[in-house]
Amino acid sequence: MTKRVFLALWPDEPTRASLHHLARGLDVGGRAVPRAHLHLTLAFPGSIDAARADRLANRLASLHFDPIPILLDRAGHFGGPRVVWAGPTRSPRELDQLAERARGLCLACGVETDDRPFEPHVSLRRHAQPPSCQELAEPVHWFADTLVLIESGKNGHPGPYRLLARWPPA
């Protein structure tokens, strides 16, 4: 069996509410990312076999970290998938290091990740036009302290999210 997975920072409820409010307020067309799907991807292995996904889940705690303050203060746009996102003007060093460690964990578990440079962001709207202004009028202050391994969809196909592992445990 194949699982489509990613490692991500998972917002707490107040941050999730702020991000959802921001996404709904953007005048860029498209549709808002579902509130329950808001996250910041650290590493994207994609479709992998279930045994490797289990290895990642079992070793997630090895990525323990101190909470990271992140200021999501700018909007951006990925043209191909037409995604509008919020991200930090300056990525905290601790965030960049955690993303590097997440990719390292994937490799240690025999899992390749995409080779795109890490660009921290939270996708807000899909099938959207570029925002007219990159500076967010209401930045989101996030004290990121939860790491997750998520399965997106079933049998390697995109779809609803399912939590496979969380650090720290709920």
C-alpha positions as CSV (number, residue, x, y, z in Angstrom):
1,M,0.0,0.0,0.0
2,T,1.2,3.5,-0.8
3,K,0.7,6.6,1.3
4,R,1.1,10.2,0.2
5,V,2.7,12.0,3.2
6,F,4.4,15.2,4.4
7,L,6.0,16.5,7.5
8,A,4.6,19.8,8.7
9,L,4.2,22.3,11.4
10,W,0.6,22.2,12.6
11,P,-1.0,25.5,13.8
12,D,-2.7,25.7,17.2
13,E,-6.4,26.7,17.1
14,P,-6.0,30.5,17.6
15,T,-3.4,30.5,14.8
16,R,-5.5,28.3,12.6
17,A,-8.5,30.7,13.1
18,S,-6.3,33.7,12.2
19,L,-5.0,31.9,9.0
20,H,-8.5,30.9,8.0
21,H,-9.8,34.5,8.5
22,L,-6.9,35.8,6.4
23,A,-7.6,33.2,3.6
24,R,-11.3,34.1,3.5
25,G,-10.5,37.8,3.4
26,L,-8.2,37.7,0.4
27,D,-9.6,39.2,-2.8
28,V,-7.8,36.9,-5.2
29,G,-10.6,34.5,-6.4
30,G,-10.2,30.7,-6.1
31,R,-11.2,28.9,-3.0
32,A,-9.9,28.9,0.5
33,V,-7.8,26.0,1.7
34,P,-10.0,24.1,4.2
35,R,-9.4,25.3,7.8
36,A,-8.4,21.7,8.9
37,H,-5.7,21.6,6.1
38,L,-3.8,24.7,7.1
39,H,-0.1,23.8,7.8
40,L,3.5,24.7,7.0
41,T,5.3,21.9,5.1
42,L,8.8,21.1,6.2
43,A,9.4,18.1,4.0
44,F,7.3,16.4,1.2
45,P,8.2,12.8,0.6
46,G,5.1,12.3,-1.5
47,S,3.9,8.8,-2.3
48,I,5.8,6.2,-0.3
49,D,5.2,2.6,0.8
50,A,3.4,2.1,4.1
51,A,6.5,0.6,5.9
52,R,8.5,3.8,5.2
53,A,5.6,5.9,6.4
54,D,5.5,3.9,9.6
55,R,9.3,4.4,10.0
56,L,8.8,8.2,9.7
57,A,5.9,8.1,12.2
58,N,7.9,6.1,14.7
59,R,10.9,8.5,14.5
60,L,9.0,11.8,14.4
61,A,9.9,12.5,18.0
62,S,13.6,12.6,17.1
63,L,12.9,16.0,15.5
64,H,12.0,17.5,18.9
65,F,12.5,21.3,18.9
66,D,11.9,24.4,21.0
67,P,8.8,26.4,19.9
68,I,9.6,28.7,17.0
69,P,8.2,32.2,16.7
70,I,7.1,32.8,13.1
71,L,5.7,36.0,11.7
72,L,3.6,35.4,8.6
73,D,3.7,38.9,7.2
74,R,3.8,38.6,3.5
75,A,1.7,37.0,0.7
76,G,3.0,35.3,-2.3
77,H,1.8,33.2,-5.3
78,F,2.9,30.0,-6.9
79,G,2.0,30.4,-10.5
80,G,1.8,26.8,-11.7
81,P,-0.7,25.6,-9.1
82,R,-2.1,29.1,-8.7
83,V,-1.8,29.0,-4.9
84,V,-1.7,32.2,-2.7
85,W,0.2,31.8,0.5
86,A,1.3,33.6,3.6
87,G,5.0,33.4,4.7
88,P,7.6,35.2,6.7
89,T,9.7,38.0,5.2
90,R,12.6,36.5,7.1
91,S,12.5,32.8,7.8
92,P,13.7,32.1,11.4
93,R,17.0,30.2,11.4
94,E,15.4,27.6,13.7
95,L,12.7,27.0,11.1
96,D,15.2,26.5,8.3
97,Q,17.2,24.1,10.5
98,L,14.1,22.1,11.4
99,A,13.2,21.8,7.7
100,E,16.7,20.5,7.0
101,R,16.4,18.0,9.9
102,A,13.0,16.9,8.6
103,R,14.6,16.1,5.2
104,G,17.4,14.4,6.9
105,L,15.0,12.2,8.8
106,C,13.3,11.3,5.6
107,L,16.6,10.2,4.0
108,A,17.5,8.2,7.2
109,C,14.2,6.3,6.7
110,G,15.0,5.6,3.1
111,V,12.6,8.2,1.7
112,E,13.5,10.8,-0.9
113,T,12.0,14.3,-0.7
114,D,11.4,16.9,-3.4
115,D,14.6,18.9,-4.1
116,R,13.0,22.3,-4.2
117,P,14.6,24.9,-1.8
118,F,12.7,25.3,1.4
119,E,10.3,28.3,1.2
120,P,8.3,28.5,4.4
121,H,4.6,29.2,3.6
122,V,1.1,28.3,4.5
123,S,-1.1,27.8,1.5
124,L,-4.3,29.9,1.9
125,R,-6.2,29.8,-1.5
126,R,-6.1,27.5,-4.5
127,H,-6.9,28.4,-8.1
128,A,-6.3,32.1,-7.2
129,Q,-4.8,35.1,-8.8
130,P,-1.6,36.8,-7.5
131,P,-2.3,39.2,-4.6
132,S,-2.2,42.9,-5.4
133,C,0.0,43.5,-2.4
134,Q,2.7,41.3,-0.8
135,E,2.6,42.9,2.6
136,L,-0.2,41.5,4.8
137,A,-2.3,44.2,6.6
138,E,-2.8,41.8,9.5
139,P,0.3,39.6,10.0
140,V,-0.2,36.3,11.8
141,H,2.1,35.7,14.8
142,W,2.6,31.9,15.2
143,F,4.5,30.3,18.1
144,A,4.9,27.0,16.2
145,D,5.3,24.0,18.6
146,T,3.6,21.0,17.0
147,L,5.1,18.8,14.3
148,V,3.0,16.3,12.4
149,L,3.2,13.5,9.8
150,I,0.1,13.7,7.6
151,E,-1.3,11.4,5.0
152,S,-3.1,13.2,2.3
153,G,-5.8,11.1,0.6
154,K,-5.7,7.3,0.2
155,N,-3.5,4.9,-1.8
156,G,-1.1,7.7,-2.9
157,H,-3.9,9.9,-4.3
158,P,-4.5,13.5,-2.9
159,G,-7.5,13.9,-0.6
160,P,-8.6,14.4,3.0
161,Y,-5.9,14.6,5.6
162,R,-5.2,11.9,8.2
163,L,-2.8,12.4,11.1
164,L,-0.2,9.6,11.3
165,A,2.0,11.0,14.0
166,R,2.3,14.1,16.2
167,W,5.1,15.6,18.3
168,P,4.6,16.4,21.1
169,P,1.8,13.9,21.5
170,A,-1.7,15.4,22.1
